Amino acid sequence: QVQLQESGPGLVKPSETLSLTCSVSDGSISTYYWNWIRQPPGKGLEWIGYIYDRGSTNYNPSLKSRVTISLDTSKNQFSLKLSSVTAADTAVYYCARALGDILTAYSFDPWGQGTLVTVSS
Amino acid sequence: DIVMTQSPLSLPVTPGEPASISCRSSQSLLHGNGYKYVDWYLQKPGQSPQLLIFLASNRASGVPDRFSGSGSGTDFTLKISRVEAEDVGVYYCMQALHTPPIFGQGTRLEIK
């Protein structure tokens, strides 16, 4: 079964760019929809965006101006960049694969274990 | 954005007893293709969320058959036929029809 693993700095300064990478254990990176989702401490879940088909993306309108998701098929990885971060961006960030095709592009399975990113000076 | 409202927010259950969680959407989640775009997730303590139900009534791989989902265009229900201790955690519904997908606020299931 495919496994996902997030990696990146756990601490980012305000106004800087948050950068995370999700490593995919099998060769399925060139197919499926690949998502980022976040969860502020003690709060609910917020979808950030996805990438698919070698680079097509779709972002949450509330974050769209600050988000970039990219794909590196040679490394079986996809990445998240979130610019101009503030304390409100402090959250556990999860990567997740969509279940299947366009019919289930927003059904997330499996998920990575998540990584906590704190925005603080 | 669509608003997803869950109830109850807290659900104490005796092991072996059934449980039910309601989720109401501010807009219909019935697509013209006949599918209802609601998913259910369980986030166990200290873990990532896991998919339980997709397209309103389809169990994800490996999900026990004591979990079932149903609903109409705006009202959806997750049922657990007999609660087990391992079912504790926060349950989220999520609308998967429109961008962005929106999660409910969560229902915390605890064992009595």
Interface residues (C-beta under 8 A of the other chain):
Chain A: G44 L45 E46 W47 N58 N60 P61 S62 Y94 L99 L103 T104 A105 Y106 S107 F108 D109 P110 W111 G112 Q113 G114
Chain B: N33 Y35 Y37 D39 Y41 S48 P49 Q50 L51 F54 L55 A60 S61 Y92 M94 A96 T99 P100 P101 I102 F103 G104 Q105 G106
